[in-house]
């Protein structure tokens, strides 16, 4: 069975000792290829030691799309 570790990365998760423990556990298990980082805030650097992992930002992509739709001028 393959388990994927999904990290929803924010300033709060960056400060959490529990998240730090989970990241360290994943690193020790040599499961870097099974870690997915989902950024919840723009311009937040990835966790230390995980800079090489390409993080995605599906949440930010959807949020920015919704904002663009809400802010566009009404059709004439």
Beta strands, then each sheet from edge to edge (+ up, - down):
strand 1: 5-9
strand 2: 35-39
sheet 1: 1+ 2+
end
